[in-house]
Amino acid sequence: MADRTYEIGSHPDLPPPVSETGVIGWLKHNLFSTWYNSLGTIFILYLLYLALPPLVDWTLLSAVWGGNSNQECWAVTREGACWGFIDNRFSFLMYGFYDSDAYWRPNLVGIIFILAMIPVLFRSIPGGNVAAVFLIFVFPWITVSMLYGPVNMTTMGSSVGVTIYSLVLLAGLGLGWHGRKNLNLLLMGIGFGVAYFCAIALFLRWGFGLKVIGTDKFGGLMLTLILATVSIGVSMPLGIVLALGRQNQKMPIVRTLCIGFIELVRAVPLITVLFMAQFMLPLFLPEGVDFDNIVRALVGMSLFAAAYMAEVVRGGLQAIGKGQYEAADALGLNYFLKMRFIIMPQALKIVIPGIVSTFIGLFKDTTLVLIIGLFDFLQTGVSSLADTKWNGLEHEAYFFIGLVFFVLCFGMSRYSMYLEKKLDTGYKR
């Protein structure tokens, strides 16, 4: 049958070749696009062939899933992992020395955090703005009260102190409401700000009425997540402020201070910062004022991460074209509105990979707190091996710890990729 004749420009589109679509097309374009890519793919597949079968056999097929000591595991086989070690030490790995009858407290905090983060991370779920406000202004104090308990404050050691705080709270609310009625942002900010901090103090003094559990009992994965979450939450806004201060040409003193802080912190390793927070910070505090080790570690890690975050954000600010600034000026926007609605959203979109990389690095750096005596997730695993019942099971401990770190870090990485696609910055080439 003769081919049909079409007029010029009227021929229908033909389906793509089979070799360009589906699995075959993906393999061709991603793994076998050139001869050297093909050699690299074959070499990597050969390495996986050598490594994966023994790994699967050790972790699953020949593994011993029970046992109360290394001898019980080795009596069955020495060819596989002894996961009875992880089973027996699981509570210690998760919570450290935290009271066993209070495990429900960190569990409840984790559930609340996850439920509040879901609408924030995935904007298709309603309630994101309310959840964000809750996470910023309410959740931190709920966490302190749940994990630690009532905070002892000398200024509220008597009914007189509680009464004074309550009166200041009411006065702040009245001042803030007056400023709101008269459209005075300064009075409104001062009034509601004072009322907020008084409310926090009163709430922390009560602390849900739970038993106090000292921070010296915090440990395991719980401590690692606390250090990472707080440091990330503090370093992000602080890094943005430092980046804006470094870019501000009209305030030379602020700019010099920001540059000095950023360069000083970035010039020393995190271990040095932790030692400074541990031993030098108390020297700069008034006599009688002291913080425990966890608070000192949080201060050091937050400041360290903020310096790196500032440079990441500064890279995004420098990538914004001059026309964007001129357009914002033409609209009559002041500095804060210009940064809030025009410049900063675009800058943060550009540097999403850098921001998430900083977060992942900070999360992994939490293991360094063991040098100041904190039992983080890694240290609880290492100290568990000191028990004579579990000597010789280093592979199981490090494999489990590494797997947990991989899952959490890989999750952050995948979410950043999802966020990049969703925002579609338009700067891709």
Secondary structure as GFF3:
##gff-version 3
##sequence-region A 1 429
A	DSSP	three_ten_helix	18	20	.	.	.	ID=ss1
A	DSSP	alpha_helix	22	30	.	.	.	ID=ss2
A	DSSP	alpha_helix	35	56	.	.	.	ID=ss3
A	DSSP	pi_helix	57	61	.	.	.	ID=ss4
A	DSSP	alpha_helix	70	76	.	.	.	ID=ss5
A	DSSP	alpha_helix	84	88	.	.	.	ID=ss6
A	DSSP	alpha_helix	90	95	.	.	.	ID=ss7
A	DSSP	three_ten_helix	100	102	.	.	.	ID=ss8
A	DSSP	alpha_helix	104	121	.	.	.	ID=ss9
A	DSSP	alpha_helix	128	137	.	.	.	ID=ss10
A	DSSP	alpha_helix	139	147	.	.	.	ID=ss11
A	DSSP	three_ten_helix	154	156	.	.	.	ID=ss12
A	DSSP	alpha_helix	159	181	.	.	.	ID=ss13
A	DSSP	alpha_helix	185	206	.	.	.	ID=ss14
A	DSSP	three_ten_helix	207	209	.	.	.	ID=ss15
A	DSSP	three_ten_helix	215	217	.	.	.	ID=ss16
A	DSSP	alpha_helix	220	247	.	.	.	ID=ss17
A	DSSP	alpha_helix	252	266	.	.	.	ID=ss18
A	DSSP	alpha_helix	270	275	.	.	.	ID=ss19
A	DSSP	pi_helix	276	280	.	.	.	ID=ss20
A	DSSP	three_ten_helix	281	284	.	.	.	ID=ss21
A	DSSP	alpha_helix	293	319	.	.	.	ID=ss22
A	DSSP	alpha_helix	322	330	.	.	.	ID=ss23
A	DSSP	alpha_helix	335	338	.	.	.	ID=ss24
A	DSSP	pi_helix	339	343	.	.	.	ID=ss25
A	DSSP	alpha_helix	344	350	.	.	.	ID=ss26
A	DSSP	alpha_helix	352	365	.	.	.	ID=ss27
A	DSSP	three_ten_helix	366	372	.	.	.	ID=ss28
A	DSSP	alpha_helix	377	384	.	.	.	ID=ss29
A	DSSP	three_ten_helix	388	390	.	.	.	ID=ss30
A	DSSP	alpha_helix	394	423	.	.	.	ID=ss31
###
